[in-house]
Amino acid sequence: MLSRSRCLARSLSRFVASRNPGGLQGNGSQRCRGPSVCYRSIYDKSRQFSQNVSKFSIFHLRHFKTSAVFNNEVLTVNTPPFAESVTEGDVRWEKAVGDAVSEDEVVCEIETDKTSVQVPAPYAGIIEELLVPDGGKVEGGTPLFKLRRAEVGAAKPIPEVSPTPKPDTAPPPPPPPATAGAIPTTMPPVPPVNMQAIDSKPVSAVKPSVGSLTPAADVGVKGVRSEHRVKMNRMRLRIAQRLKEAQNTCAMLTTFNEIDMSNIQEMRTLHKETFLKKHNIKLGFMSAFVKASSFALQNQPVVNAVIDDTTKEVVYRDYVDISVAVATPKGLVVPVIRNVETMNYADIEKVINELGEKARKNELAIEDMDGGTFTISNGGVFGSMFGTPIINPPQSAILGMHAIFERPVAVKGQVVIRPMMYVALTYDHRLIDGREAVLFLRKIKAAVEDPRVLLLDI
């Protein structure tokens, strides 16, 4: 039985002989000298051909990716790009090495000066390596972690626990319980005291050891004073920096007024059900103050302006973008309601609800907080009765709302009980005079106490 190469050589020789009856050609113009030489030549060529085919097959097998290799693929996840006003952030890890994550599950959060950016897993897998320590600074495009693709939900192997060997001897039986009427008649023996073992140092020479109490012992000891330190996050650092800059730059002055909330409460009680059915949102008090502030800012445009310290010019804005301070568990965020002068009550309430929901879910983007020509801070949600807010630079004024309390007030010569709210306007006295500030607050007071002022534009 011939081998595969010999069969191939014989087939080639027959084919060449049929095409060239005169004999096979050798190198150049020489003819084949005999069948053995022709067979050897054909055999060498076929052998070389088979070797080339083998090399070609091996090359493709080396670069073929199977499903098993694809499942073990390791991907390096980078920091998402930041907005133009943000250059870096601090990493706070939610997962550790070896944790299994599903697709779009948050692996870490990057705290920037304005908000927190969540970094989700691009696909299900296992955290292979953390490339940045917890609290480390990163920029856009910095490698964060390595993720190995794998199926989530596979149970981790439970280490086998060897059974505890049983002791050869049984434990001694417990002593019989004492009866209720058994009363001891003799005193228990007292161990002798070795007087030589007692130190003869005076009491004044004995010094208390520092830190002798362990943290576990501190819990149950009264009067123990302890402290712990927590690193300030980047958002809190940025807030502190901006507020201090405002205090050092602006000549801040605060003026006050009070607002009778009777009419706005009556309007809300009367129309809240109809408003909810039509717009699918609740009617609150914040929309009234936002709309009233927009009305007052157009009446006193200097409150909506700002000083450009570089060019020494006053920049007047023809639009009204109001920042609304919202308190979240991670700190104070200030999303912006844009073009308030073109919006009605329903539009303002929708935007306030959307921004508040995004703030509670930590989904606010940098674009949601950029800009703003005026700020409203509502400390009344926490029960604050009176306070002086600080300007949010580069703005020139801020309105502080407070809680609603029933107080006796004089109405048409009679003392009556009314729901009252104190409001405070802090402004930059370099730009805004007291007259403009007082007129601004009076416009807000008039628009909130009687919303018909907005309709009549008076």
Secondary structure, 3 states (H helix, E strand, C coil): CCCHHHHHHHHHHHHHHHHCCCCCECCCCCECCCHHHHHHHHHHHHHHHHHHHHHHHHHHHHCCCCHHHHHCCEEEEECCCCCCCCCEEEEEECCCCCCEECCCCEEEEEECCCCEEEEECCCCEEEEEECCCCCCEEECCCEEEEEEECCCCCCCCCCCCCCCCCCCCCCCCCCCCCCCCCCCCCCCCCCCCCHHHCCCCCHHHCCCCCCCCCHHHHHCCCCCCCCCCCCCCHHHHHHHHHHHHHHHHCCEEEEEEEEECHHHHHHHHHHHHHHHHHHCCCCCCHHHHHHHHHHHHHHCHHHHCEEECCCCEEECCCCCCEEEEEEECCEEECCEECCHHHCCHHHHHHHHHHHHHHHHCCCCCHHHCCCCCEEEEEHHHHCCCCCCCCCCCCCCEEEEEEEEEEEEEEECCEEEEEEEEEEEEEEECCCCCHHHHHHHHHHHHHHHHCCHHHHHCC
